[in-house]
Amino acid sequence: METADIVDIYQLEAFCHHAVDHEDQSLLPLVFTEDARFDGRDAGGNGPLCEGIEAIQAFFALGKPPHPAAHHMTNCYVYEQDGHVRVKMKWMVPDPATGQMIGGVNDDCVIRTSAGWRIKERVARLKYPAQGFAPQGAGQ
């Protein structure tokens, strides 16, 4: 991979969070492939397994709530593994129920299309708070 590819993929990952926060779902085809797979079953709440861009758009069309008011990403790492280009990055969102920040990890597989880099598969996992997290003010 060239440095320019890594920069383009990093930009794709950052833009993805703007796309999911956009007022409609019109930007999502600039992020995901037509046949993309979005697995949010381990991302907290009742996240779905979406297959195809239309299913992904329908999921984000549910609005806010149930989706968080804003999605943030950080610690984006682009690498090649077994002939695939992969991305591991961390995300943070305000919990729609409490307003406290929660976070997790996305594991993506990205591909280069004629229109540029796109996410082919995303697996989102909630990591923070970890099991056994004490709510704010507990034990006082």
C-alpha positions as CSV (number, residue, x, y, z in Angstrom):
1,M,0.0,0.0,0.0
2,E,1.1,3.5,-0.8
3,T,1.0,6.3,1.7
4,A,-1.7,8.0,-0.4
5,D,-3.9,4.9,0.0
6,I,-3.5,5.1,3.8
7,V,-4.4,8.8,3.9
8,D,-7.4,8.1,1.6
9,I,-8.6,5.3,3.9
10,Y,-8.1,7.4,7.0
11,Q,-10.2,10.1,5.3
12,L,-12.9,7.5,4.5
13,E,-13.1,6.4,8.1
14,A,-13.4,10.0,9.4
15,F,-16.0,10.9,6.7
16,C,-18.0,7.8,7.7
17,H,-18.8,9.3,11.1
18,H,-20.0,12.5,9.4
19,A,-22.1,10.5,7.0
20,V,-23.9,8.5,9.8
21,D,-24.6,11.8,11.6
22,H,-25.8,13.6,8.4
23,E,-29.5,14.6,8.4
24,D,-30.3,11.9,5.8
25,Q,-28.6,8.8,4.5
26,S,-27.5,10.3,1.2
27,L,-23.8,10.2,2.1
28,L,-23.6,6.6,3.1
29,P,-23.0,5.3,-0.5
30,L,-19.8,7.4,-0.4
31,V,-18.7,5.3,2.5
32,F,-20.0,1.7,2.0
33,T,-20.0,-0.6,-1.0
34,E,-23.4,-1.6,-2.5
35,D,-23.0,-5.1,-0.9
36,A,-21.5,-3.9,2.4
37,R,-22.0,-5.8,5.6
38,F,-22.5,-3.8,8.9
39,D,-22.4,-6.0,12.0
40,G,-23.5,-3.9,15.1
41,R,-24.7,-6.8,17.2
42,D,-21.9,-6.4,19.7
43,A,-22.0,-2.6,19.7
44,G,-24.5,-2.2,22.6
45,G,-28.2,-1.9,22.6
46,N,-29.9,-4.0,19.9
47,G,-27.5,-3.4,17.1
48,P,-28.4,-5.3,13.8
49,L,-26.6,-7.2,11.2
50,C,-27.2,-5.2,8.0
51,E,-26.4,-6.6,4.6
52,G,-26.3,-4.2,1.7
53,I,-26.3,-0.4,1.5
54,E,-30.1,-0.2,1.6
55,A,-30.2,-2.1,4.9
56,I,-27.4,0.1,6.3
57,Q,-29.3,3.3,5.2
58,A,-32.5,2.0,6.8
59,F,-30.7,1.3,10.1
60,F,-29.3,4.9,10.2
61,A,-32.7,6.3,9.0
62,L,-34.1,5.5,12.5
63,G,-32.8,8.8,13.6
64,K,-31.6,10.2,17.0
65,P,-32.6,8.5,19.2
66,P,-32.2,5.6,19.0
67,H,-28.8,6.5,17.5
68,P,-26.4,8.7,19.4
69,A,-26.4,12.4,18.7
70,A,-22.8,12.3,17.4
71,H,-20.2,9.7,16.3
72,H,-16.5,10.3,16.9
73,M,-13.5,8.2,15.7
74,T,-9.9,8.1,16.8
75,N,-6.8,5.8,16.8
76,C,-7.3,4.7,13.2
77,Y,-4.8,2.0,12.1
78,V,-4.7,0.8,8.4
79,Y,-2.9,-2.5,7.6
80,E,-2.8,-5.4,5.2
81,Q,-3.6,-8.9,6.4
82,D,-4.2,-12.1,4.3
83,G,-4.5,-10.1,1.1
84,H,-7.1,-7.7,2.5
85,V,-6.8,-4.1,3.6
86,R,-8.1,-3.7,7.1
87,V,-8.8,-0.9,9.5
88,K,-9.0,-0.9,13.3
89,M,-10.2,2.2,14.9
90,K,-11.8,3.4,18.1
91,W,-15.1,5.2,18.4
92,M,-16.9,7.2,21.0
93,V,-20.5,8.3,21.3
94,P,-22.7,9.8,23.9
95,D,-25.0,7.1,25.3
96,P,-28.5,8.1,24.2
97,A,-30.0,7.0,27.5
98,T,-27.5,8.6,29.9
99,G,-25.4,11.1,28.0
100,Q,-22.2,9.5,29.3
101,M,-19.6,8.7,26.7
102,I,-19.3,5.1,25.7
103,G,-16.8,3.7,23.2
104,G,-15.7,0.7,21.2
105,V,-13.7,-0.6,18.3
106,N,-14.6,-1.0,14.6
107,D,-12.9,-3.6,12.6
108,D,-13.3,-2.8,8.9
109,C,-12.4,-4.4,5.6
110,V,-12.0,-1.8,2.9
111,I,-11.7,-2.2,-0.9
112,R,-10.7,0.2,-3.7
113,T,-13.5,0.8,-6.1
114,S,-13.7,2.8,-9.3
115,A,-15.1,5.6,-7.1
116,G,-12.4,5.3,-4.4
117,W,-12.0,3.4,-1.2
118,R,-15.2,2.0,0.4
119,I,-16.0,-0.1,3.5
120,K,-16.9,-3.6,2.5
121,E,-17.4,-4.9,6.0
122,R,-17.6,-3.3,9.4
123,V,-17.8,-5.1,12.8
124,A,-18.6,-2.7,15.7
125,R,-17.9,-3.8,19.2
126,L,-18.7,-1.9,22.5
127,K,-15.7,-1.9,24.8
128,Y,-16.2,0.9,27.3
129,P,-17.7,0.7,29.7
130,A,-16.4,-2.8,30.3
131,Q,-18.5,-5.4,32.1
132,G,-18.8,-4.4,35.7
133,F,-18.5,-0.7,35.1
134,A,-19.9,1.3,38.1
135,P,-22.2,4.1,37.1
136,Q,-21.1,7.6,38.0
137,G,-21.6,8.3,41.7
138,A,-21.7,4.7,42.7
139,G,-20.3,4.0,46.1
140,Q,-20.7,7.5,47.4
